[in-house]
Amino acid sequence: MKDSDYAHLYNSNLDALIEKIIFVYEKFFDEEINEDFKDLFLSLSHFCDPELYVQFVSRHLSFKKSNSLLQIILITMKNSILKIEAERLLLLLPTFVDYLFEFLAHHTSDVRKLAVFCIVEIYFILGNDFEAYLNHLNQSQRNLINIFYKKKLQDKI
């Protein structure tokens, strides 16, 4: 088998694997972040196609999920988003951006913070193409995103 065959097999089974991992996580480790599961998600996000990873884990973005699981998903999503080309990210965006915006009002500050970081990364990659999405946020949320966006711009200089 060629490497591309292995990659295809890996990616085609990724969705089922993520489903199973999330099921086990919710059953046994729902309350606090389990570092082993976090490492597992980080490994998955690192080795698989970033578009597929974001597509698959974004299905699990919901207020019904535990705070710890949401944090792990958002951390790994952010890492994968950084690897996606702008044109591809624009196509993928409608599948998950509304969840990120909803998480700006989440009752847990860590989830809110990670949502901000994801949104800022998307804004940094897409630039003006993302502003139409930002118009769905209220003024204080846009201000928050702009503060972190400007900070990221300064850090890049």
C-alpha positions as CSV (number, residue, x, y, z in Angstrom):
1,M,0.0,0.0,0.0
2,K,1.1,3.5,-0.8
3,D,1.1,6.3,1.8
4,S,-1.8,7.9,0.1
5,D,-3.8,4.7,0.5
6,Y,-3.1,4.6,4.2
7,A,-4.1,8.3,4.5
8,H,-7.3,7.6,2.7
9,L,-8.1,4.7,5.0
10,Y,-7.3,6.8,8.0
11,N,-9.4,9.7,6.9
12,S,-12.4,7.5,5.9
13,N,-12.5,5.9,9.3
14,L,-11.8,9.1,11.2
15,D,-15.4,10.1,11.7
16,A,-16.3,6.8,13.3
17,L,-13.2,6.9,15.4
18,I,-14.0,10.4,16.7
19,E,-17.6,9.3,17.4
20,K,-16.3,6.4,19.6
21,I,-13.7,8.5,21.4
22,I,-16.3,11.2,22.2
23,F,-18.7,8.5,23.5
24,V,-16.0,7.1,25.8
25,Y,-15.0,10.5,26.9
26,E,-18.6,11.5,27.8
27,K,-19.2,8.3,29.6
28,F,-16.1,8.3,31.8
29,F,-14.4,11.7,31.8
30,D,-17.1,14.3,31.4
31,E,-16.3,16.7,34.2
32,E,-12.7,17.7,33.7
33,I,-10.2,17.6,30.9
34,N,-8.5,14.2,30.7
35,E,-4.9,14.8,29.4
36,D,-4.7,11.5,27.7
37,F,-7.9,12.2,25.7
38,K,-6.6,15.7,25.0
39,D,-3.4,14.2,23.7
40,L,-5.3,11.7,21.6
41,F,-7.4,14.5,20.0
42,L,-4.3,16.5,19.4
43,S,-2.7,13.6,17.7
44,L,-5.7,13.0,15.5
45,S,-5.9,16.7,14.5
46,H,-2.1,16.7,13.8
47,F,-2.0,13.6,11.6
48,C,-5.2,13.7,9.6
49,D,-6.5,16.0,6.9
50,P,-7.3,19.3,8.7
51,E,-10.5,19.9,6.7
52,L,-11.8,16.5,7.5
53,Y,-10.9,16.9,11.1
54,V,-12.7,20.2,11.4
55,Q,-15.7,18.8,9.5
56,F,-16.0,15.8,11.7
57,V,-15.4,17.4,15.1
58,S,-17.6,20.4,14.4
59,R,-20.6,18.0,14.4
60,H,-20.0,17.7,18.1
61,L,-20.1,21.4,18.9
62,S,-23.1,21.9,21.0
63,F,-24.1,23.4,24.3
64,K,-25.1,19.9,25.3
65,K,-21.5,18.7,25.4
66,S,-19.5,18.9,28.5
67,N,-17.3,22.0,29.0
68,S,-14.1,19.9,29.1
69,L,-15.0,18.1,25.8
70,L,-15.8,21.5,24.1
71,Q,-12.5,22.8,25.2
72,I,-10.6,19.9,23.7
73,I,-12.6,20.1,20.5
74,L,-12.0,23.9,20.2
75,I,-8.3,23.6,20.9
76,T,-7.8,21.0,18.3
77,M,-10.1,22.8,15.8
78,K,-8.0,25.9,16.1
79,N,-4.9,23.9,15.4
80,S,-6.5,22.4,12.3
81,I,-8.0,25.7,11.1
82,L,-4.4,27.1,10.9
83,K,-3.5,24.4,8.3
84,I,-6.5,25.0,6.0
85,E,-6.1,27.3,2.9
86,A,-8.3,30.3,2.9
87,E,-10.4,29.2,-0.1
88,R,-11.1,25.8,1.5
89,L,-11.8,27.4,4.9
90,L,-14.4,29.7,3.3
91,L,-16.3,26.7,2.0
92,L,-16.1,24.8,5.3
93,L,-17.0,27.8,7.5
94,P,-20.8,27.6,7.3
95,T,-20.7,24.2,8.9
96,F,-19.4,25.4,12.2
97,V,-19.1,29.2,12.5
98,D,-22.5,29.6,14.1
99,Y,-21.4,27.4,17.0
100,L,-18.3,29.5,17.5
101,F,-20.5,32.6,17.7
102,E,-22.8,30.9,20.1
103,F,-19.9,30.0,22.4
104,L,-19.1,33.6,22.8
105,A,-22.0,33.6,25.3
106,H,-21.1,30.3,26.9
107,H,-21.3,30.2,30.7
108,T,-17.8,28.9,31.0
109,S,-15.0,31.5,30.4
110,D,-12.6,28.9,29.0
111,V,-15.0,27.9,26.3
112,R,-15.7,31.6,25.5
113,K,-11.9,32.3,25.3
114,L,-11.3,29.3,23.0
115,A,-14.1,30.4,20.8
116,V,-12.6,33.9,20.5
117,F,-9.2,32.3,19.6
118,C,-10.8,30.2,16.9
119,I,-12.6,33.2,15.5
120,V,-9.5,35.3,15.5
121,E,-7.5,32.7,13.6
122,I,-10.3,32.5,11.0
123,Y,-10.4,36.2,10.7
124,F,-6.6,36.3,10.4
125,I,-6.7,33.7,7.6
126,L,-9.7,35.1,5.7
127,G,-9.4,38.8,6.4
128,N,-12.1,40.9,4.7
129,D,-13.9,37.8,3.5
130,F,-14.8,37.0,7.1
131,E,-16.3,40.4,7.9
132,A,-19.7,39.5,6.6
133,Y,-19.8,36.8,9.3
134,L,-18.6,39.2,12.0
135,N,-21.6,41.4,11.2
136,H,-23.8,38.8,12.9
137,L,-22.1,39.5,16.2
138,N,-23.2,42.3,18.5
139,Q,-21.0,45.3,19.0
140,S,-19.2,44.2,22.2
141,Q,-18.5,40.8,20.6
142,R,-17.0,42.4,17.5
143,N,-14.9,44.7,19.7
144,L,-13.6,41.7,21.6
145,I,-12.7,39.9,18.4
146,N,-11.0,43.1,17.0
147,I,-8.9,43.5,20.1
148,F,-7.5,40.0,19.9
149,Y,-7.2,40.3,16.1
150,K,-5.1,43.5,16.4
151,K,-3.0,41.9,19.1
152,K,-2.3,38.9,16.8
153,L,-1.4,41.3,14.0
154,Q,1.1,43.1,16.3
155,D,2.6,39.8,17.4
156,K,3.2,38.8,13.8
157,I,5.2,42.0,13.1
